Amino acid sequence: MRKPSAESVLGAISGRKRSSGAMAPFALPITEVLVVADCWQTEADAEAVIHRAIETAAETVNAGLGEAELAVMLTDDAGIRTLNSNWRGVDKPTNVLSFPALQPTGPGGPDDAPRMLGDIAIAYETTRKEADDEQKPFDHHLSHLAVHGFLHLIGYDHENDDDAEAMETLEQEILAQLGIPDPYADRERMD
């Protein structure tokens, strides 16, 4: 069986359907993790790490997400390089990319349809190399990338110094709740 391409997976994500149920005052986002590259098989806990990181981030920001959905695609450097080239015009791999969903502006769809936050793609080889180079546990770096990508989906960015400082401070707070040391203590901001 042929593996789906990164773009076909990202394009198909919004077609998912969920059943409606009673909604709690604060609901965690529904996070779907899609593994599209075999290299991730060496990281058996990757999906659990991502779920924990995103749930902690959602609880920390308490953004009133309601029943929202997002997808995280675990890909390789070739897959993320294609995405980076096609969407950002940068022909090289990177660690994480976020694709916030466009939010409807007119009358909404069915009341039971969850709000799409968007998609996150994380590349294994780049993430592994960065973790090894920085001598940090792989799951710590993966947690940081998942949190970073999630914050982009809900509107945070690092386009200027003030925004970068606010986003990094929030990342540090979330990661501290996960028991992960400050990822910015010994290096410059993530680009």
Contacts in CASP RR format, 6 or more apart in sequence:
PFRMAT RR
TARGET T0000
AUTHOR 0000-0000-0000
METHOD contacts of the structure
MODEL  1
MRKPSAESVLGAISGRKRSSGAMAPFALPITEVLVVADCWQTEADAEAVI
HRAIETAAETVNAGLGEAELAVMLTDDAGIRTLNSNWRGVDKPTNVLSFP
ALQPTGPGGPDDAPRMLGDIAIAYETTRKEADDEQKPFDHHLSHLAVHGF
LHLIGYDHENDDDAEAMETLEQEILAQLGIPDPYADRERMD
3 36 0 8 1.000
3 37 0 8 1.000
4 12 0 8 1.000
4 36 0 8 1.000
5 36 0 8 1.000
5 79 0 8 1.000
5 82 0 8 1.000
6 36 0 8 1.000
6 73 0 8 1.000
6 75 0 8 1.000
6 79 0 8 1.000
6 80 0 8 1.000
6 82 0 8 1.000
6 83 0 8 1.000
6 121 0 8 1.000
7 82 0 8 1.000
7 83 0 8 1.000
7 86 0 8 1.000
9 34 0 8 1.000
9 36 0 8 1.000
9 73 0 8 1.000
10 71 0 8 1.000
10 73 0 8 1.000
10 83 0 8 1.000
10 99 0 8 1.000
10 119 0 8 1.000
10 121 0 8 1.000
13 32 0 8 1.000
13 34 0 8 1.000
13 71 0 8 1.000
13 118 0 8 1.000
13 119 0 8 1.000
14 101 0 8 1.000
14 116 0 8 1.000
16 32 0 8 1.000
16 69 0 8 1.000
18 30 0 8 1.000
18 67 0 8 1.000
18 69 0 8 1.000
18 112 0 8 1.000
18 114 0 8 1.000
19 112 0 8 1.000
20 111 0 8 1.000
20 112 0 8 1.000
21 112 0 8 1.000
23 66 0 8 1.000
23 67 0 8 1.000
26 59 0 8 1.000
26 62 0 8 1.000
26 64 0 8 1.000
26 66 0 8 1.000
27 65 0 8 1.000
27 66 0 8 1.000
27 67 0 8 1.000
27 68 0 8 1.000
28 55 0 8 1.000
28 58 0 8 1.000
28 59 0 8 1.000
28 65 0 8 1.000
29 54 0 8 1.000
29 58 0 8 1.000
29 65 0 8 1.000
29 66 0 8 1.000
29 68 0 8 1.000
29 69 0 8 1.000
29 70 0 8 1.000
29 117 0 8 1.000
30 67 0 8 1.000
30 68 0 8 1.000
30 69 0 8 1.000
30 70 0 8 1.000
30 114 0 8 1.000
31 50 0 8 1.000
31 51 0 8 1.000
31 54 0 8 1.000
31 55 0 8 1.000
31 69 0 8 1.000
31 70 0 8 1.000
31 71 0 8 1.000
31 72 0 8 1.000
32 69 0 8 1.000
32 70 0 8 1.000
32 71 0 8 1.000
32 72 0 8 1.000
33 46 0 8 1.000
33 47 0 8 1.000
33 50 0 8 1.000
33 51 0 8 1.000
33 71 0 8 1.000
33 72 0 8 1.000
33 74 0 8 1.000
34 71 0 8 1.000
34 72 0 8 1.000
34 73 0 8 1.000
34 74 0 8 1.000
35 41 0 8 1.000
35 46 0 8 1.000
35 47 0 8 1.000
35 74 0 8 1.000
36 73 0 8 1.000
36 74 0 8 1.000
36 75 0 8 1.000
36 79 0 8 1.000
37 74 0 8 1.000
37 75 0 8 1.000
37 76 0 8 1.000
37 79 0 8 1.000
37 124 0 8 1.000
39 76 0 8 1.000
39 124 0 8 1.000
39 125 0 8 1.000
40 46 0 8 1.000
40 74 0 8 1.000
40 124 0 8 1.000
43 124 0 8 1.000
43 138 0 8 1.000
43 139 0 8 1.000
43 142 0 8 1.000
45 139 0 8 1.000
46 74 0 8 1.000
46 139 0 8 1.000
46 142 0 8 1.000
49 139 0 8 1.000
49 142 0 8 1.000
49 143 0 8 1.000
49 146 0 8 1.000
50 72 0 8 1.000
50 142 0 8 1.000
50 143 0 8 1.000
50 146 0 8 1.000
52 143 0 8 1.000
52 178 0 8 1.000
53 142 0 8 1.000
53 143 0 8 1.000
53 144 0 8 1.000
53 146 0 8 1.000
53 147 0 8 1.000
53 150 0 8 1.000
53 174 0 8 1.000
53 178 0 8 1.000
54 70 0 8 1.000
54 72 0 8 1.000
54 146 0 8 1.000
54 147 0 8 1.000
54 150 0 8 1.000
56 147 0 8 1.000
56 174 0 8 1.000
56 177 0 8 1.000
56 178 0 8 1.000
57 146 0 8 1.000
57 147 0 8 1.000
57 150 0 8 1.000
57 151 0 8 1.000
57 174 0 8 1.000
58 65 0 8 1.000
58 150 0 8 1.000
60 170 0 8 1.000
60 173 0 8 1.000
60 174 0 8 1.000
60 177 0 8 1.000
61 151 0 8 1.000
61 154 0 8 1.000
61 170 0 8 1.000
63 154 0 8 1.000
65 115 0 8 1.000
65 117 0 8 1.000
65 154 0 8 1.000
66 115 0 8 1.000
67 114 0 8 1.000
67 115 0 8 1.000
68 114 0 8 1.000
68 115 0 8 1.000
68 116 0 8 1.000
68 117 0 8 1.000
69 114 0 8 1.000
69 115 0 8 1.000
69 116 0 8 1.000
69 117 0 8 1.000
69 118 0 8 1.000
70 116 0 8 1.000
70 117 0 8 1.000
70 118 0 8 1.000
70 119 0 8 1.000
70 120 0 8 1.000
70 150 0 8 1.000
70 153 0 8 1.000
71 118 0 8 1.000
71 119 0 8 1.000
71 120 0 8 1.000
72 119 0 8 1.000
72 120 0 8 1.000
72 121 0 8 1.000
72 122 0 8 1.000
72 146 0 8 1.000
73 119 0 8 1.000
73 120 0 8 1.000
73 121 0 8 1.000
73 122 0 8 1.000
74 122 0 8 1.000
74 124 0 8 1.000
75 83 0 8 1.000
75 121 0 8 1.000
75 122 0 8 1.000
75 123 0 8 1.000
75 124 0 8 1.000
76 123 0 8 1.000
76 124 0 8 1.000
76 125 0 8 1.000
77 93 0 8 1.000
77 123 0 8 1.000
77 124 0 8 1.000
77 125 0 8 1.000
77 126 0 8 1.000
78 93 0 8 1.000
79 93 0 8 1.000
79 121 0 8 1.000
79 123 0 8 1.000
80 93 0 8 1.000
80 94 0 8 1.000
80 97 0 8 1.000
80 121 0 8 1.000
80 122 0 8 1.000
80 123 0 8 1.000
80 126 0 8 1.000
81 91 0 8 1.000
81 92 0 8 1.000
81 93 0 8 1.000
81 123 0 8 1.000
83 97 0 8 1.000
83 121 0 8 1.000
84 90 0 8 1.000
84 91 0 8 1.000
84 92 0 8 1.000
84 93 0 8 1.000
84 94 0 8 1.000
84 97 0 8 1.000
85 91 0 8 1.000
85 92 0 8 1.000
87 97 0 8 1.000
87 99 0 8 1.000
88 97 0 8 1.000
93 123 0 8 1.000
93 125 0 8 1.000
93 126 0 8 1.000
94 123 0 8 1.000
94 126 0 8 1.000
95 122 0 8 1.000
95 123 0 8 1.000
95 126 0 8 1.000
95 127 0 8 1.000
95 130 0 8 1.000
95 145 0 8 1.000
95 190 0 8 1.000
96 120 0 8 1.000
96 121 0 8 1.000
96 122 0 8 1.000
96 123 0 8 1.000
96 127 0 8 1.000
96 145 0 8 1.000
96 146 0 8 1.000
96 148 0 8 1.000
96 149 0 8 1.000
97 120 0 8 1.000
97 121 0 8 1.000
98 118 0 8 1.000
98 119 0 8 1.000
98 120 0 8 1.000
98 148 0 8 1.000
98 149 0 8 1.000
98 150 0 8 1.000
98 152 0 8 1.000
98 153 0 8 1.000
99 118 0 8 1.000
99 119 0 8 1.000
99 120 0 8 1.000
99 121 0 8 1.000
100 117 0 8 1.000
100 118 0 8 1.000
100 152 0 8 1.000
100 153 0 8 1.000
100 155 0 8 1.000
101 115 0 8 1.000
101 116 0 8 1.000
101 117 0 8 1.000
101 118 0 8 1.000
101 119 0 8 1.000
101 153 0 8 1.000
103 115 0 8 1.000
117 150 0 8 1.000
117 153 0 8 1.000
117 154 0 8 1.000
118 153 0 8 1.000
120 146 0 8 1.000
120 149 0 8 1.000
120 150 0 8 1.000
120 152 0 8 1.000
120 153 0 8 1.000
122 142 0 8 1.000
122 145 0 8 1.000
122 146 0 8 1.000
127 138 0 8 1.000
127 141 0 8 1.000
127 142 0 8 1.000
127 145 0 8 1.000
128 138 0 8 1.000
130 141 0 8 1.000
131 137 0 8 1.000
131 138 0 8 1.000
131 140 0 8 1.000
131 141 0 8 1.000
131 142 0 8 1.000
134 141 0 8 1.000
134 186 0 8 1.000
134 187 0 8 1.000
136 181 0 8 1.000
136 183 0 8 1.000
140 175 0 8 1.000
140 180 0 8 1.000
140 181 0 8 1.000
140 183 0 8 1.000
141 183 0 8 1.000
143 175 0 8 1.000
143 178 0 8 1.000
143 180 0 8 1.000
144 171 0 8 1.000
144 175 0 8 1.000
144 180 0 8 1.000
144 183 0 8 1.000
147 171 0 8 1.000
147 174 0 8 1.000
147 175 0 8 1.000
148 167 0 8 1.000
148 171 0 8 1.000
148 190 0 8 1.000
151 167 0 8 1.000
151 170 0 8 1.000
151 171 0 8 1.000
156 163 0 8 1.000
156 166 0 8 1.000
156 167 0 8 1.000
156 170 0 8 1.000
157 163 0 8 1.000
157 167 0 8 1.000
158 164 0 8 1.000
158 167 0 8 1.000
158 168 0 8 1.000
158 189 0 8 1.000
158 190 0 8 1.000
158 191 0 8 1.000
164 189 0 8 1.000
168 184 0 8 1.000
168 189 0 8 1.000
171 183 0 8 1.000
171 184 0 8 1.000
172 182 0 8 1.000
172 183 0 8 1.000
172 184 0 8 1.000
175 181 0 8 1.000
175 182 0 8 1.000
175 183 0 8 1.000
176 182 0 8 1.000
183 190 0 8 1.000
END
